[in-house]
Amino acid sequence: NNGYSYNDNYKGKRSSDGIEKWKEKLVGIMQSAPKMGEAAFRSTWEMTRPMIVFGSDTVSKKERKERKEAWMHAARICIIGLVTYKTLLRSRFASISPSSYTARGSFARIGIPAPPNFNYATSSQRKTIEQIGKWWGCHTCGSRMLFSNIANKGVPKFHGDHIPPVSVAKQMNERWVRRKLGWKVSQKFYPQCRNCSNKQGGLLSKAISAGHRNLHSVGGGEESYFHGRRMRIGHMAGGLVAVLSVGNVESRDDIGENGEMRIAEASRARVLYYQEGARDFATSIGQRVENFLRSFR
């Protein structure tokens, strides 16, 4: 049998059948993409229509109720979007703006506490910083240095960047309020690529030579790094909100003709379900706290 068995043949056939099914699903999604886009536009218009059409107070009681429901639904969607962006995706609003070279960058996710004496990172800390950089990239520009070969030469891809930088922290510590109260600036190490590290060093050296009184602002403004074309995990918030708010739409018939009403109703029902769940959860937490406090009486 040349080392070939029936089981091998069966496994190969099953694998090819699975690939064919995935191809059919992909083709179906690509074919229905224009309809899905059109349905998304129609359903969005249907959900916002009462907010636009019934903008005046000279409307009937039914129209006022529909307008109120539309505005409440929009408010709930905004809350879900904020919770998704901040809690599920653990993103920061500061990451929307360009990255300053002298502050925590837009791509910063995990930092390591730095020693209070402005020392460089230890050997174990450098290894940890290298791992963080591989996962999340440079905290300033987001580069993961995937195509860099400097690691093969024994040189780390990422430096442990003091945030705030040492010169900035020293200047902040010299302010009279901190000297009087004994408050020292705490620092963290974040991974930073060589290009951003060199850029940061050049900006600070030039500012120190010029006697700049606020080194913290040196790396911002026109000197900051613009990252508008680089994808980040926070960009998934809109898609997750769409999935969470229209989860009841499962049939392809819902994206057909006049399907916007079904999508709008499904979205409102799903969001109300989340609101009721959050209310029940808060009520249960309140009851547990109340029972816990009663146990000490």
N, C-alpha and C positions, 0 to 999 in steps of 0.2 A: 504493500500500500504506500510505499515511499515515505513512511513516517507521517502520513496525512490521515486524520480520522474524521468520522462523521461529526463529532462534536466541534472540531475546528471549522468544518463547513457550515454548521448551524450558527456558530458564533459570528462568522464572517457575514452570513446572510442577514442575521439579526442586526448587526452593526450597520450594514448598508441600508436596511429598511429604516432604521432610526435616522440616518442621514437624509434619506429621501423625504421622510416626514418633516424634518426640520426645514428642508428646502421648500416644501410645499407651504409651510407656515410662513416662511420668510417672503415667498412670492405673494402669498395672500395679503400680508401686511403691507408690502410695497404697492400692491394694486389698490388696496383700500385707503392708502395714505391720503390721496387728494380728498376723498369723501370724509375721512376723519378730520382733516384740517378745515373743510367747509363746515362740518357739523360742529366743530369746536367754536368757529366764528359765530355760527347761528345761535348756539347755546349761550355763548357769552353775551351776545346781543339780547337774547331773550331774558337773561338774568339781570341785565342792566337797563333794559327798556323802561321799566317803571320808574327808574331813577331819573331818566332823561325826559320821557314823554310827559310824566305827571309832575312837572317841576313847579307848577303854580298851585295855589290853594283853592282855586275854583274847580274842584274835582269832586266826584261823588264819594260816598263813604267807602264803597268797594275799591275804588281806585286809590284812595288814601291808605287803605289797609294793604293793598298790593305794593304801594310805594314804600310803606314802612317795612314790610317783609323783605323787599329788595335791599334796602339800606342795612337792615339787620344782618342779612346774609352776607353782604359785602364786608361788614365789620367782623363777622365770625371768620370769614376767609382770611382777612388780614391778621387776625389773632393766630389762626392756624399756621399761616406763613411765618410769623415771627417765632412761634414756638418751634416750628420745624427748623428754621435757620439757626436759632440759638441753641436748642436743646438736642435735637436729633443729629444735626450736622455739626454741632459745636463750632459754629463760625462766629466771627466778630464783625460788628458794624464798621470798625476801624479798618478791616481788611478790604473794604470797598474802595477806600482812598488810596492814592499812590503810596509806595513805601518810602519812609524816611531812612536815610543811611545812619542816622544817629538815634534811632528809637526802635522799638519792637516792630518788625516788619509785618506786612500784610499776610505773609505765609507762615508766620510763627504759630506753632501748635504746642510743642513741648519744650520746656526749658529746664536747665539744671541749676540749682542754687550755686552761686559763685562765692568763693571765700571773701571775707570782709577786708582783706589786706591787698586786694587788687592783683593777686597772683594769677598766673596763667592756669589753664585747666591741667589736671593731673593726667597720667597715662590712662587710667580707667575712665576718667571723664571724657577724654578725647575719643575713646572707643565708643562710648555711649553717644556722643555727639555725632560721630560718623554714622552710626545706625539710625539716629533720628534724621540726619540729612538724607540718607538713602530712602527713608519712608516718606518724608514730608518736603524735602528739598531745602534750599537756602531760604532763610526766613525773610530775606529782603526781596529777592527776585523769583524764588520758587524753583530754580534750576536744581535738578537731581544729579547733574553731572554724569548722565548715563553714558555719554560718548567720550568721556575724558579718560585718558590712560595714565594719569599721573599717579593713581594708586598702585600701578604696576612698578613704579619707580620708588616705592616706599614712602611717597608723600601723601598725606591725607587729602581727601577731596574737600573737606570742610574744616574751617577753623572754628574754635570756640569763641564766639563773639560776645564780649561783655555788653550787656544792655542794662542800664545806659553805659556807653563807653567810659573807659577809665578817666579820660580827661574831662568828660562831661560830669561824671560822678564827683570828681575832686572839686570841680568848680561849684557844683551844687552844695557840697559839704561845707564850702567856705562862706556860704550865706549866713548872715548873722542870726537868723531864726534857728537854723539847724545847729549852729555853734552854741547858742544859748541853751537850747533844749536838749542838746546831745543827740540829735537825730542823724543817723548815718543812712546814706542811700544804699538800699539793698540791690544787688545785681544778680542777673541770671546769665547762664551761657546758652546761646542759641547757635545752631549751625549756620555758617555763612560761607559762601563760595569764595574762591580767591579773587575773582573780579570785583565783587562787591566789597570785599575786605580792603582791597587796594584803593578802591574809590573812596571808601570811608576814611582810610588813613590819609589820603591826599586832601580831602576836604577839611579834616580836623587840623592837620599840620598847617595848612594855609590860614585857617581861621585863628589858630593860636599865635601864629607869627604876626597876624594883623591886630592882635589884642581884642578879639571878639569877646563881648561880655556875656553872650548867651549861646554857648556852644551847642546846646540842645536843639536849637533851631537851624543849625548849619546844614544838616542833611535833608531838610524838607524844602517845600516850595518848588522852585524851578529845578533844584538839584535832585529832587526825589525820583525814585524809579517808577515809571508808568508800566503797569502790568495789565492793562485792559484787555489784551488779546490772549492772556494766559488763563486756561481753565482752572477753576478751583472747586472744591467739594461743595462750597456754598451755592454754586450755580445750579445745583440739583434741586434747590428748594422749590422752584416753580413746578417742576415735574412731579415732585413728591406731593405737593399740595393738590395738583390736578388728580393724582391717583387717589389720594385720601378723600377728596371731596366728591369724586364721581365714581366711587367704588361699586355702586349698584348697577352700573351700565355694563352688562356682560355680553349682550347679543349684538351681532352686526346689524340687526334691524334697527337698533337705536341710533345708528349713524346714517340711516337712510332719509328719505323724504319726510319732512315734518317731525324729525326726531329730536329737534331742539327742546320741545316741551318735556319729553321724557328725560332728557339729560338734565335740564334745569330742575325738574322735580326730584330726580335722583340725587342731585347735588345738595339741594336744600334738606332732603330727608337725611342724608348721610351726615351733614354738618350738625343738624339738630340732634342726631344720635350721639355725636361726640360731646355736644354741650350737655346733654342729659347725663352721660357717663361721667363727665368731669364734675357735675353738680352732685351726683350720688357719691363719687369718691371723696369730695370735700366734706359732704355730710357725714360719711362714715369715719373720716379722720377726726372730725369735730366730736363725734360721739365717743370715740376711743379716748381722746384727750380728756373729755369731761368725765368719763368713767375712771380714768387714771387719777384725776384730781380728787374725785370723790373717795377713792380708796384711802386717802391720807386723812380724811375727816374722822 
